[in-house]
Amino acid sequence: YQPAPLSVKTLPDTFVVQISVLYQAPVLYSIVSGDEKGYFFIHPSTGIVKTTKTLKPEDFPVTFNVRATDSSHASIFNEVAVNVEVLVENYFSPVFPSALIEERLEENLPATQIVHLKAQDNDTGRNGLLTYGILTGDGLKFRINETTGILYSTVSFDYEEEPTEYQLVIYAEDDGIPEKKRGYCTVVIKITD
């Protein structure tokens, strides 16, 4: 059995999984090994497994064995493994070092790198893995590398003809579970003569 991963915030007495057997006579369920820290309880007749206490993520994943025993013949039984994972919460949102960044860009340059944006996320694993994007602003004249956070122009600008200032809102998004979190910064790009 591989039940859905549990949150680190799972409360005691939370349903985890129901074990069942194809057998004609009544059986008794018990946890026989693998749950040394006593995180789980199985109802002897229904096979419903529940948590018994607050989960510590450092103790997981846990694989424990459940035995189904014929209620009249203790020598007739079978066992199955149950593998339970715990997901660490996505506590932190990505944060940029500055909420406002001003950059100058010379006119008549070919498409070029403008600035390398780097957000910080204090979560670990996929909860701290960031992707970058442009939330608002001229997405045709600018692009961001979603992995590196490098912002580029995609066209050449003319100081005399176009707006000489562009404002982009950039986001960094983590790959968090159960929900993704975002941080934002505004980049003002001034075209220079």
C-alpha positions as CSV (number, residue, x, y, z in Angstrom):
1,Y,0.0,0.0,0.0
2,Q,1.2,3.5,-0.9
3,P,-1.3,5.9,0.6
4,A,-1.4,9.6,-0.3
5,P,1.5,11.5,1.4
6,L,0.6,13.1,4.7
7,S,1.2,16.7,5.6
8,V,3.5,17.5,8.5
9,K,0.5,19.2,10.0
10,T,-1.6,16.0,10.1
11,L,-3.4,15.7,13.4
12,P,-3.6,12.5,15.5
13,D,-6.5,10.2,14.7
14,T,-6.3,11.1,11.0
15,F,-7.3,8.4,8.4
16,V,-4.3,7.1,6.5
17,V,-5.5,4.0,4.6
18,Q,-7.8,1.0,4.8
19,I,-6.3,-2.5,4.5
20,S,-8.5,-5.2,3.1
21,V,-8.2,-8.9,2.3
22,L,-10.1,-11.3,0.0
23,Y,-10.9,-14.0,2.5
24,Q,-14.0,-15.9,3.5
25,A,-13.6,-16.0,7.3
26,P,-13.2,-13.0,9.6
27,V,-9.7,-11.7,10.1
28,L,-7.9,-9.6,12.7
29,Y,-5.5,-6.9,11.6
30,S,-2.4,-5.8,13.4
31,I,0.8,-3.9,12.8
32,V,3.6,-6.3,13.3
33,S,6.8,-4.4,12.4
34,G,8.2,-1.1,11.0
35,D,6.3,1.3,13.2
36,E,8.8,1.4,16.0
37,K,8.0,5.0,16.9
38,G,4.2,4.2,17.2
39,Y,2.9,6.7,14.7
40,F,0.0,4.4,13.5
41,F,-2.9,2.4,14.9
42,I,-4.9,-0.2,12.9
43,H,-8.5,-1.1,13.9
44,P,-8.4,-4.9,14.4
45,S,-11.6,-5.6,12.5
46,T,-12.0,-2.8,9.9
47,G,-8.3,-2.6,8.8
48,I,-8.5,1.2,9.0
49,V,-5.1,2.8,9.8
50,K,-5.0,6.1,11.6
51,T,-2.3,8.3,13.0
52,T,-1.7,8.3,16.8
53,K,0.4,11.4,17.2
54,T,2.0,14.4,15.6
55,L,4.3,13.4,12.7
56,K,8.0,14.3,12.7
57,P,9.2,14.6,9.1
58,E,12.7,13.4,9.9
59,D,11.3,10.0,10.8
60,F,9.7,9.5,7.4
61,P,9.2,7.7,5.0
62,V,8.0,4.8,7.2
63,T,7.3,1.3,5.9
64,F,5.4,-0.9,8.3
65,N,3.9,-4.4,7.9
66,V,0.3,-5.2,8.6
67,R,-0.7,-8.8,9.3
68,A,-4.2,-10.2,8.6
69,T,-4.8,-13.3,10.8
70,D,-7.7,-15.7,10.5
71,S,-9.7,-15.0,13.7
72,S,-10.1,-18.7,14.5
73,H,-6.7,-20.0,13.3
74,A,-3.7,-17.9,14.4
75,S,-1.4,-20.0,12.1
76,I,-3.3,-18.7,9.0
77,F,-2.1,-15.2,8.2
78,N,-0.7,-12.9,5.5
79,E,1.3,-9.7,5.6
80,V,1.5,-6.5,3.5
81,A,3.8,-3.5,3.6
82,V,2.4,0.0,3.9
83,N,4.7,2.9,2.9
84,V,3.9,6.3,4.3
85,E,5.5,9.6,3.3
86,V,5.3,13.0,5.0
87,L,5.5,16.2,3.0
88,V,7.3,19.1,4.6
89,E,5.2,22.3,4.4
90,N,6.0,25.1,2.0
91,Y,6.7,27.7,4.7
92,F,8.4,30.5,2.7
93,S,7.6,32.6,-0.3
94,P,10.4,33.6,-2.6
95,V,11.9,37.0,-1.9
96,F,13.9,39.3,-4.2
97,P,16.7,41.3,-2.6
98,S,15.0,44.5,-3.7
99,A,11.3,45.2,-4.5
100,L,12.3,47.8,-7.1
101,I,15.2,47.6,-9.6
102,E,16.1,50.3,-12.1
103,E,18.2,49.4,-15.1
104,R,19.4,51.5,-18.0
105,L,19.4,50.2,-21.6
106,E,21.1,52.0,-24.5
107,E,19.1,52.5,-27.6
108,N,19.9,50.7,-30.8
109,L,21.3,47.6,-29.1
110,P,20.4,44.2,-30.5
111,A,18.4,41.9,-28.1
112,T,20.6,41.8,-25.0
113,Q,20.8,40.7,-21.4
114,I,19.6,43.4,-19.0
115,V,19.8,42.1,-15.5
116,H,20.1,38.8,-13.6
117,L,17.3,38.6,-11.1
118,K,17.8,36.2,-8.2
119,A,15.2,35.5,-5.5
120,Q,15.8,33.6,-2.3
121,D,13.5,30.9,-0.9
122,N,14.4,29.4,2.5
123,D,12.5,26.1,1.9
124,T,14.3,23.0,1.0
125,G,13.8,20.5,-1.9
126,R,11.1,21.3,-4.5
127,N,9.6,23.8,-2.0
128,G,12.6,26.0,-2.7
129,L,13.0,25.3,-6.4
130,L,12.3,28.6,-8.3
131,T,11.0,29.5,-11.7
132,Y,10.8,33.1,-13.0
133,G,8.2,34.8,-15.2
134,I,6.9,38.2,-16.3
135,L,3.6,39.0,-14.6
136,T,2.9,42.4,-16.2
137,G,4.6,44.6,-18.6
138,D,5.6,44.3,-22.3
139,G,6.1,40.6,-22.7
140,L,6.8,41.1,-26.4
141,K,9.8,43.4,-25.9
142,F,11.2,41.5,-22.9
143,R,11.6,37.9,-21.9
144,I,13.0,36.2,-18.8
145,N,14.8,32.8,-18.6
146,E,12.4,30.9,-16.3
147,T,15.3,28.9,-14.8
148,T,18.1,31.4,-14.4
149,G,16.1,34.6,-13.8
150,I,18.0,36.5,-16.5
151,L,15.9,39.3,-18.1
152,Y,16.5,40.1,-21.8
153,S,15.3,42.6,-24.3
154,T,14.0,40.9,-27.5
155,V,14.1,44.0,-29.7
156,S,16.2,47.1,-30.4
157,F,14.9,50.3,-28.9
158,D,14.9,53.8,-30.4
159,Y,15.1,56.6,-27.8
160,E,13.4,59.1,-30.1
161,E,10.4,57.0,-31.2
162,E,9.2,54.9,-28.3
163,P,8.4,55.2,-24.7
164,T,11.7,55.7,-22.9
165,E,10.6,53.8,-19.8
166,Y,9.2,50.3,-19.3
167,Q,7.9,48.8,-16.1
168,L,7.8,45.0,-15.6
169,V,6.6,43.0,-12.6
170,I,8.6,39.9,-12.3
171,Y,7.7,36.9,-10.2
172,A,9.6,34.0,-8.7
173,E,7.5,31.0,-8.0
174,D,8.5,27.9,-6.0
175,D,7.4,24.3,-6.8
176,G,5.8,24.0,-3.4
177,I,3.4,21.4,-2.0
178,P,0.5,21.7,-1.3
179,E,0.6,25.1,-2.9
180,K,3.1,27.1,-4.8
181,K,4.2,30.5,-3.5
182,R,5.3,33.6,-5.3
183,G,7.5,36.7,-4.7
184,Y,7.6,39.8,-6.8
185,C,9.8,42.7,-7.9
186,T,9.3,45.6,-10.2
187,V,11.9,46.3,-12.8
188,V,12.0,49.8,-14.4
189,I,14.0,49.9,-17.6
190,K,15.0,53.3,-18.9
191,I,16.1,53.6,-22.5
192,T,19.0,56.0,-22.9
193,D,20.0,58.2,-25.7
